[in-house]
Amino acid sequence: MTQIYDISRTISPSIAVWPGDTRFSFRQVADIRRGASVNLTTLTLSAHTGTHADAPWHALVDGMHPADVPLDRYIGPARVITISRQHGGIVPEDFAGHDLSGMKRLLIHSWVSEQHDAAWPGDFPYPTVGLIDWLAERGVVLLGVDMPSVDRYDDEELTCHHRLYEHGMLNLESLLLRGVPDGEYELVALPLKIADVCGSPVRAILRAP
């Protein structure tokens, strides 16, 4: 039987969000126990709640929205690699000893995956422009991280978001890679088909070969 790893954070009212962003909540507007024919809920959440795909419009005034992004970037071979870096910028040297030949999608596993869904990770490591350029040279089309952002927490210019999009790369954030061995997998992590917004939660999975 094929091993499937669910690498998505569970969305609930307790899930951590970027400081100042909209917290997840829901309201039940119909209840079978009160005579309704169905249970029906209304959801309130940020486009960046839990495990999510940033759309280029998140950082670019004329960028694509989730309904327009190329879906093939979110489906296909992916490599999970654990790094030991605790803080600061992630650089190519953090992947020393790993064979990255032929890799199209890189998923970075750090200590952040060990954090509870409700915990904000604080001083998390983050990709650098040098790393993104290095990955682009190797043909990588998607970068996934278990951190809340591909940029440093206080980088208001979103330097690495911009660099990804300059290379035609897309990104996933807040993956949950706890318990996933390093190696090759098939990734499926499709954003919802939403127009005119900056991102979308995803249900991300890995299938072992």
N, C-alpha and C positions, 0 to 999 in steps of 0.2 A: 504494500500500500504506500502511495506517495506521501512523504512527510510534508505537511504544510505548516509554516510558521506564520502566525498572525503578528505582524510588526507594527500594529496600530495602538495608540493610546486609547483607553476607554473614555468616551465623552460622558461626563456626568457633572452635576453642579459643583463638585469639588475639584474638577481638573484645573490645574494651574494655567493661567493665561499671561500673555505679555503684560507687564505692569501698566495699568491704565486702559487696557483693552476690555471689550465687552465680555463679561462672564457668561458661561452657558446657563440657560434656564429653560424650563418648559412649563406649559400650562395645559392642563387637561380640559378640553372644551366639550367633550362628550364622554359619558361614563356608562358602560353597560349595567353596572350595579345600581345606577340611578334611573334605569329605564330606557337608556339610549340603545339604538340598534348596533352601535359600534363604539369602541374606544377611539378617541381622536385627540391628538395633542398638537399644540403650536410650539415651535422651537424658536428660541432667540439665541444667537451665537455669532461670534466673529468668524470671518472667512478663514482665520488662522487658528481655529480651535483645534487642539490635539494634533494628531498627525495630519499634515496638509501639504498641498502643492501650492507654491506661490505662482501666480500668473505674472508675466512680465509687466503688466499694467501696475503691479504693486510698486514698481520703481521707475517705470517709464511712462511719460505722459501719453505716448502713442503705442504703448505695448499691448500685447494680446490679452484677452480675458480668458477665463477657464473654458468657455464654450468654443474657443478658437485654437487652443493649443494643439500641437500634433500629438495624438495619443500614442503613437508608436514609441515615443520616448519613455513612457511609463510602463511598457510591457516588454519583457525580453530578458536576456542574460544580464545578471548583476553579480557583483562580487562584494562580499562582506569582509571588511578588514578591521580588526581591533587595533586601536592605537593606545599607547601608554600615556600620552600627553594629558596633563591635568588642566592646564590653563594656557592662555596665550594663543598665538597664531600657529595653525597646523601647516607644516611645510613638507615638501617632498621627502625630506630625510626621515620623517615619521613613518614612512612606508618602506624603509630599508629592509631588505631581505624578502620582500614580497614580489612575486612575478606579476606585473600588471599588463603583460602583453595581451593584446586583443580585447582588453576590457572596454565595455561600452557604458556601463553604469557602475558607479562606485558608491557603496553605502558604508559610511564611517561609523564604527561602533566605539563609543567612549564610555567613561564612567557615568555619563548622564543617563544611559539606559538603565542603570541600577536604581535611579531615583523613582520614588512613588509618583503616580499620576498627579497628585495634589501638590507635589513639591516643586518650587521654583529653583532651578539649578544654580542661579547666581553666576559666579565667575567661570563660565563654561569656555572650553576651547572653541576655536572658530577657524574656518579655512582662511587662507591668505590669497592675495592676488597671484603670488608666485605659484602656489599650488594649483589654482584654477588654470593658469597659463600652461603649466606642466601637464595637467590632465587633458586640456584641449589639444595639445600637441600629440597626445596619444589616442585621440579620437573619441574621448569620453563625451557622451551626449546628455548624461544626467548625473547630478551629484545629490546624494541623499545623506542627511546627517541626523543624529539623534538629539542634537542641540536645538534650542528654539529658533536659531537663525544661522544663516551662512555668513553673517557679519558679526563683528564685535558688538557687544551689547550697546555701547554708547556711540556707535558709528552712525550718525544721523544721515550721512551721505549714501549709505548702503553701497559702499565701494565694491564689495564682492558680488552683490546682486547684479550690479551694472556690468561687472566683468564677465559673469556667467552669460548674460544676455548678449554681450558683444560677441561672444564665441558661439552663440546659438545653442547654449546649454540651458537646461531647465533644472529645477531643484525640488527636493522634498525636505521637509523639516519635521522635527519632533518624532522621528521614528522610534520604535521600541525594539531594540535589538538584544535585549536581555535573553540569555539562553540560546542564542543562535550561533552555532559554530562558524568560524571563519570559513569562507569557501565560495563556490559557485552555485548560483540559484537562478530560478526564473522569477522575476519580479512582476507583480501585477499591482498597480497603485493608481487607479484612474480617478481624476478629478471629476466632480459633477459638471454637467453641461449647463453652466450658469453664465448668462451674459452680463457684461458691464460691471463686474466686480473684480477684486484684486487677488482672489485665491479661492481654494476650496478644500474642505476636509476630504480625506481619502480613506478607504479601507485597504490598507497595504498588506500584501501577503508575499511570502517567498515559498516557492515550491522547490524541494530538493530534487536533483536530477535522478 
